[in-house]
Amino acid sequence: MSLSSAALLALCASPLLQATDKPLLQEGKQTLFQRVLTTPGCQLSPAAGGVPGGEQPPFSRFYVYERTSAANAEWLKVGPDSFGQTVGWLPASCTVDWKMQLTLAFTNPANRDRLMFFKERSTLEGILDAPDPVSHVAPLRAKLKQGKLAEGVLAQEPEFFVDLQKEFYLLPVLSGEEVMTEEGFRTRILNVASVSKAEAEAASASTAAAGNGANAQAVTSQLKEFSAAVVFVIDSTISMDPYIQRTRDAIGKVYAQIEKENLGKQVKFGLVAFRSSTDAVPGLEYVSKMYADPNSVKDGADFMSQVADLKQAKVSSSSFDEDAYAGVMHAIDQVDWSQFGARYVVLISDAGAIEGDNKLSKTGLSAEQVRIEASNPGVAIYSLHLKTKAGLNNHGKAEAQYQALSTYPGTNTSLYYPVDAGDLDAFGRKVDALAAAITGQVKAAYMGDEAIGSALNAKQEPAEQKMLEDAALIGHAMRLAYLGEKTGSQAPPVFQAWIADRDPIKQNVPTTDVRVLLTKSQLSDLSDVLKQILDAANEGLISPAEMFERLRSVAATMGADPNQLKQNGNAKLADLGMLGEYLEDLPYQSEVLNLDEETWKSWDGLAQEKFIRTLSTKLRHYQRYNADVDRWVALAKDSDARDNVYPVPLEMMP
């Protein structure tokens, strides 16, 4: 990330690490500092009311150290970080307060219309409150598609997907509120800020032109370089040999077709096998193993050679569940996905997955967390669940796990496909159809055709037809992401606006992902608090009252005044000062923050256990974030490294 891009973000820091000269605190807060974003044309001066100095890039973030009046206006003494360094004065009139530690990322628009930015909140509320939102939205869409201005709409997102991991941008949330729409969906109405520099605006205009067909030839040219990697992640425990062989057969057939059509450079296959804990059963030989990396496979014969030794285990695992998440994460972490435009993992298993809180788990992650990790490189996870008779009592649990694992972010599409009775022929048809569909999409893109292609027009069984339709949608999403990267799609040039985080028509489809920006110290504090809560909750399984007494004790050690803590049974964890001020105003529902002693007591043992397990897996994920040096963001030029942040997905907050 460039320093100019990094300068668009900011966060407050732990009070324990502050210099003597601190920024001003936000009103009513004890740890959150005042921060502002600059609007276009904002100039930094050496003194309040002084001669204008250097113009600041739009959207620069500064901490506020002092406020004063000069030349009949309010001025702000500002610095690039929260550790005492100041660089000059800004007129308050050219800045916008940024109170929330939230930023947004567009979801892939493959199955929805482009997000619209509204000038007024009331316009957006009118749409969400309407019994028939289509009647309000359709005229706006029609004007936008004609390249005309739509009343009340400031901008819309780019035609192609802008991947935050590759082309960094910032859509900070200035304020937000969760509302219930007329159709019964919980939606967040968000006041956001966005601005693009001149070159970004030019790129956006170029992208828009391409989306409208003016530059279709250039898009077709870009797609000629579009390629796909499909990594099969297959259970190799006892009973899996027939499915392993059938998967090999399917890939062999596809490779033969690929080579016949000279698409060897466009489609690559890989294979990872997984079993279970070798600590529990050493005879299993491995937890997960890469047999074929798509980056190193030369052709079909090479693939077959690399996977020739793959066979089912000779001994049984210690439980029916296997470590499927270890296999998936092996593929996510060890394959260089950046070489491919379309990225797929196909999980194949007849058993459920070992959960992250189980001591046998290698990853310590849940299905939702593995899905989040897969979304970072943009990998779609298919699950082919073999519902064999032997696993009858395991089917319900496994289905719930793999449904969660295989929901593709942004499109709200489940890529979970059961194979009833583990039928080998039915499994074979699914593997054949899926491999052929993905290959067909790449071929269609290469040839300049629509990637839905002939596969969808062929006669298929309903189950396979649904899978092909899903594959076409995900393929479309992959191409939008690829084209967004290649054409340099940017966030739209608009400063303040109102948006909804759900599509106004398809209100079950999210338009944005929310990230909470945490510094190292904040993430560390959050981890410490969660560990304390887990310890207290484990004690609370015996005595709920004792659990909350423990939480009060922890609150005191975290800097809260224990004399101010509520002593009645309805005191929420948020009231105990447990989780930091950066959680208090977030516009979302938190299971932890809303938990009170009376509710805890009303839960049965299973509900309490589920609550604890959820917290436990989140805690393990925080540890992964802390160790993930590549994704910590240096925020601003010359700012203190302690203000680096990690964009934590909203669903991973407690």
N, C-alpha and C positions, 0 to 999 in steps of 0.2 A: 504494500500500500504506500502511496506517496505521502509526503508530509502534508501537502495541501489537502489531500483527502482526509488524512487522519485528523487534521485540525477541525473537522466538522463535528467531532464528538467531544463529550465531556462528562465528568462524573465527580461526585464529591468523594472525599477520602476519610479514613478512620480518624477520629479526633486524637487518638493516641499518637499519630504520626505527624501532626501539624507543626509547622514552624510557629514562632512566637507571633508573627504578623499573619493573622488568619483572615480569610474572606469573611464577609458578613454572613450571618445565618439567615435562612429563610424564616419568615414570621411564624412563630409558634413551634419552631424546631430547635433541637439541641445539637444535631450532628450534620444537618443538610445545609450546604452553602448556597448562596445566591449565584446563579449562572445566567448568562445572556447569550443570545445569538445575534450576530450583526445582520442588518438588512443591506441590500445593494446601495453602494455609495457611502457607507459609514466610514468616517475618517478618524484616525487615532491622533490625539493632540498631546503635546508634552505637559500641558497644564489645563485645569478646568477652565473652560471659556477661552482657551488660547487659540493661536493660529492653527488651522487644520493641518495635520501631518499626512502620513501615508494612508491611502485608502485600503481598507481591509477586505479581503475576499468575502463575498457574501457567505453567510452561514458560519463565519468564524465563531468559535466559542470562547468566552472569557469568564473567569471568576470575578465577582464584584468585591472589592476591598473597601470602598468608601463611596458614599453618595453625598453630593453637595450641590448648591445652587450657584450658578455663575452666568452672567450675560442673559439674565431672565430665562434660564433653562436649567434642567437638572442634568448633572454630569456624573459619570461613573469612573472611579479609579479601578482599573482592571489588570488582571494578570493571566498568563496561560495555564496556570495550575493552582492548586490549593495550598502551596507550601511557601508562600511569602514573596514570590517573585512578581513584581508589577512592571508594566511596560508603558503606561500612559493613561489618558482619559478619553472616554467616548461620550458623545451626547446620548442621553437616555432615549431621546426621540428616535434614534436609528437602531435601537436594539429591541429584542423581544425576550421576555423572561422565559427561562426553560427550567421548570420546577421538577418535572418528572424524569426519572432515569429510564425512559422508555424510547425505543426506536422501532420502526416498522420495516418489514421486508415484504415486497409483493409476493404473493403466491403465483404459481404458474397459471396463466389465464387460458389453459387449453380447453376447459369446459365451462367457461363463463365469459361474459362481456368484460371489456376493460373497465377498471375502476375509474369513477368520475370524482373529481375534486370540486366541491361546491363552495360558492362564495359565502353563503349564509347557512347557518345551522337549520333555520326554519324550513328551507327548501328540502333538505335531506329528511328532516322529520316528517314533512308532508308526504313524502314518498313511502317511508316506512310505516306510517300510520294509515295509509290508504288501503281500503279493502281490495282494490285492484291496482297494485303498483305498476303493472305493465302499461296502463294508460298514461301514467305520468312519465315513465322512463322512455317509452318507444319514440315519442317526438324528439326528445333530446338526442337519442342514439342516431336517429335519422339525419339530423342536422350535422352531427359530428362526423358521420360517415361521408357526408357530402363536402366535408372540409369547411363547414360554416360554424359560426359561433352559436352555442346553445345557451339560452337564457339561464343565468345563475350558475353555469358550469365554467370554472376557471381553466381546467385542463383535464386530461385523462392519461392513464398510464401508457407506456409504450406498447406497440403491437407485439413485440417479442419480449420474452421473459428476461428480466434483469436479475442475474444471480449475484446476491450480496457477497458470496464467497469469492467471486472472481472480479466483479466490477463494483467496488465499494461505493455505497451511497448512504445518505442519512435522511430518514424521514422521522424527525423527533416528534414525540407526542407532547403537545403543550398542555392539554387537558383531555379528559375523557370521562364518559359515563356509560354504564351498561343499561340498556332499555329493552323492553319487550315489544316486538313488532306486532302489528295487527294480525299477522299470520302465526304468531305464537313462538317466534324464535328469539333467543337472547342475542342481542347485537350490541356492539360498542359503537357509540357515536364519538368520534375522535377529532379534536382540533389539532391539525398537524402543520408542520412547516416544511417547505421544500424550495430549493432554488438551484438553478443550473447556471454555470458560467457560459460565456458566449460560445465557446467551443462545444460545450455540452448541448446547448440549444441547437447548434448546427447538426450535431450527431443525431439529436432527437428528430429534427426535421427530416434528415436523411432516412432515418428508420421509419418514420411515418409514411414517407413517400414510398418506401419499399413495401410497406404493409398495404398501401392503396393500389399497388400494381404498377406504379411508375418505374419502379426499379426491379421488376420481377426477374429480369434476366440476371441481374447481379445476385439475387437470392438463389436462383437456380444454380448459378456458378458456385456459390458458397456450399450448397448442399451436395455438390459432387465430392466434397471432401468429408461428408458426413459418414461416420463409421459407428459400429456397435460392438460392445463386449457383453457376452452372456456367460456368467459364471454359475455353474450348477454347484449347489452346496448340498451334498447328499449324505444322509444317514448311512453309515457303513457298519452298523451293528448286526448281530445275528438276525436272520430272516430277510435281509435286504438284497442279497445277491441277484435275485431275478430283476429287481427294479434298477440295480446298478447296470446290469447288462442291457436292459431295455433302453436306459438313458444313453448308454454308449452307442447302441444301434441307431437311435434317433439322431444323435449328433453326427454319426458317420454318414447317414443319408443326406443330412443338410450340407455337410462339407462337400459331398459329391456334387450336389447341385450348385453350391457356391463356386466350386472350381470350374464347373461346366460353364458358368456364366461370367467367369473372370472377376468375381467379387471377393477374392481372397484377402485383399487389403482392407475391405470394408467391413467384414464380419469376422470376429474372433471369439472362440469359446475357451472357457477355463473350467477347472473343477477343483473343489475343496471337499474333503470328506471329514465327517465329525463323528465322534463317539461320546464318551463320558469321562468322568474323572479317573485318571490313571493312578491317583493317590489311593482311591478306594479299590480299584481293580487294576493293578499293574499290567496284567495280561492284555488289556485293551490296546496297548502300545502307544496310542496318542489320543489327545482330546480333539485336535483338529489338525489337518495336514493339507498343504497345497500340492495337488498332483499335477495341475497344469495351469500356468499363469497365461492369460490371453495375450499379454505383451510379448511372451517368448515363444508362443506356439507358431510354427511356420506354416503348417497346412494340416489337412485332415489326417494324413498318415502320421505326422509328428504328434498330433493330439492323441491318437489311438496308442501310439507307442508310450506316451507319458502316463496314460491312465491304465495301461495293460495290467499292472500289478494290483490294482484296486480290487479288493475282495472284502466280504463281510468279516467281522471279527470272529475269532475262534472261541471266545469266552463271553459270557453274559455280563451286562453292566449290573451295577448294584441296585438300580431301580429301573422302572419302565421308562421314565423320562430320560431323554438324552440331552447333551449340551448343544442344542441347535444354535443358540445365540453365539456360542464360541465359534461355530463354523461360519456363521454369517459375518461376525466381526473380523474373523480371519480374512475373509474376502474383502471386506470394506477397508481394512487397514493395510493389507499387504499388496493389493493390486493398484497399479498406477492408473487410475481411472481418467486422468486428464488427457490421455491419448485418444479418448473415444467421445463421440457426441451422444450416443445412446448407451445407457449403463444399466445392466440388469443382473440381479441375483435371483436364481430359481432354487428355492429351498424344497427338498424332498425328504419326507420322513413319515414313519408310521407311528410315531410317539410324540408326546408333548415335550415341551422344553423345560429344562431345569431353570427355576426362577432365580433371579439375581441374589435373593437373600438366603439361598440355600448354600451351605458350606461347600457343596460339590461344584458350584458354579465357578467357572474360570473368569468370567467377565464381571460378575456382580451387577449386571444390568437387567432391566425388565424389557418386555417386548416394546413398550413405548420408547424407552431410551435407545434401544438398538435402532428403531425406526428413525429417531432423531439423528443418530450418528450416520445412518445411511443417507439422510437428506443433505448432509454437508457436501459430499462429492456428487450429489444428485442421482443416487442409485435407487431404482425401483426394485422392491422385493416381492417376488411371486412366491406363494406357498402352495405346494401340491401335497395335500394331507391324505395319506393312505389310511383309510378307516378300516383296518383289518379286524377280524373277529377277536384276535388276541388282545386288542386294545380297546375293547368295547367300553370298559369303565373309564377309559382315559380320553375318549373322544370329545366330550363336552369341554373339558378343561383345555385340551389342545386346540380345539377350534377357536375358543375365545382368545388364546394366546396368538395364534397365527392370523386371526382377523385383525387384531391390534397391530401386529408386526407388519402386515401387508397392506395397510391403508396408505395409498400414495398421497403425500402432502399436497394440499392445494386443490386437487381434483376431487377429493372425498371419494375416491374409487377404491373398493376393496379388491385386492388381487389374490384373494384366498379361494382355492378350488379344491373341494374334497373329492376323493376317489372312493366311492362307496364300495365297501367290502374289500378294499385294496385290489380291485379287479385289475389284473395286469394289462389286459387289452384296453380297458378304458384309460388306464394310466398312460399307456403307449400312445393312444390317440391324442391325449392332452399334450404330452411332450412333443410329439410330431407337429401338432397344430401350432403350439406356442413358438417353437424354434423356427418353423416356416413363416409364421406371421412376422416375427421380428426381422428375419432375413428379408422378407418381402418388402417391409417398410424401408429398409436401407436401400434395396434395389430401386424402389419407386422414387425415393429421394434422389438417388444417383441419376435416374433417368428423367427426373424433372416432373414426375407424375404425383398425383395425390397418394399419400401413403396408405390410405384405406385399402386401395388395391383390390385385386381379384380374390384375395383370401376371404373377404367378407361376402363376396357374391357367390362363393361356392356353397353347395348344400352341406350343412353341418348339423350335427345333433345340437339341441338347444344349449346344453352345457358348454360345448365347444364354441358355439356361436357367441355366447356371452363372453367367453374368454377372448375371442378374437376381437369383439367390439371394444373390450377393455384395453386390449393390446394396441388397437388403433388409437384410442384416446391417449394412452401413455406415450405412444410413439409420437403423436402430435405434440405433446408436452415436451418431450425430449428435443424435438426439432426447434420449438420456440426458444428453448434454453440455449441451444447451439447457435441459432441465428442471432439471439440477443448478444451472445458473447462475440460473435464474428463481426456484427455490424455496430458494436459499441453502443447498444441501447443505454439510455440514461434516464434517471428520474425526471419527471416533467418540470418545466420552468414555471413554478408558481410559488408564492411565498406562503401566506397563511390560507388554510382552507379547511373544510369539514368533509370527512369521509365516514363511511360505514365499513366495519371490518367483515361484513358479509355482503354477498351479492344481493342487490335489492330485489331481484326476481327469483333467483335460486338461493333462497335465504339459508339453506343448509351448507352452502359452499363459501368458505372463507376467502376474502380478497387479500388479506395480509396476515403475516406471522408477526407476533410481538416478541421483542427481545428486551430483557432487563439488563442494563449495563452495570456490572459490578466490578469494583476494584478488587485487587488481591486481598486487601484487608477485610473488605466487606464479605467476600466469598469465604474467607477464613472464619470470620465471625459467624456467618450463617451455618457453616459446617459444625462449628463448636456448639452452637445452640441446638442444632438438630440432634447431635450426639447426646446432648444433655436431655433433650425431650425423649429420645429413644430409651435412654436409661431409666428416666422417670416413668415412661409408659410401661416398660417391662415390670417395674415394681407395681405400677397401677393395675396390672392384670390381677394382682392379688387384692390391692386396696386402691380404688379410684381416688379416694380422699387423699391418700398418701402421695399419689402421683401429682396432684395439684399442689400439695405442700412442697414437694420437691421442685416443681416449676417456679414457685414463688422464691425459693432459695436461689435457684439459678438466675432468676430475674435480677436479684440483688447483686450477684457477681457480674452481671452484664452491665451494671451501671445504673439500673433503675433504683428509685427510692422505695424500699420495701414498705415504708410507712404510707405510701400513696397507693399501694396495691389493694384492690377490692378483696374483701374477705368473704363475700357471699359465694354460694355454690354456682352462681351464674356468671362468674368472672370469666371472660373469654381470654384466650392466650394473648390476643392482641393487647388486652388491657394490662397484662402482666409485664409489658415492656420487653417481650422476649425476642422479637424478630427484626428489630431495627426499623428506623423511621422510613427507610426506603421502600418498605412494603406497605406502609399504612394507607397511602392514597392511590394505590394501583387500581384501575377500573376493572377488577375481576374478582370472582368469588374464590376464597381460599378456605379449603377444608380445615387447615390448621388454625388460621386466625379466627375462624368462627366456632371453633370447638369450645364448649364449656363443660363444666364438671357434671352437670345434670344430664347432658347428652351422652357423655362418656359412660356414665353409670347405666344409661338405658340400653346401651349396645350389648349384644351377646358376645361371647368369646370370639366367634369367627369375625364379627365386624371389627372388634378391637384389634385382632391379629392382622386383618387386612390393612387397617390404618397404619399400624406399626411397620408392616412390610413395605408399604408405599414410601414412607419416610426413609426407611433403611436403604432402598434402592436409589432414592434421590441423593442421599448422602454419598453413596459410592460414585455417583455420577459427578458430584462436585469435585471429588478427588481426581477424576479423569480430566475435568476442566483445568484444575490447578496445574496438572502435569502437561497440559497441551500447549506447549510454548508457541506453536505456530499461529494460534488464533487469538493470543493476547494482543490488543491493539494499542500502539503508542498514539496517544490522542492528539497532541499538538506539538508544533515546533518549539523546541527548547523547554517543554514541560517536564516535570519530574516524573521519572519512571513509575513511581508509586501510584500515579493517576492512570496507568494503563488499565484497560477494562476488558472484560470478557462478555460477549453478548449471550446471555443465558436465555434459552427459550422460555417463554412465559409458563408453559405447562410444567417446567421443571422447578418452578418456585413452589415453596410449601403452601 
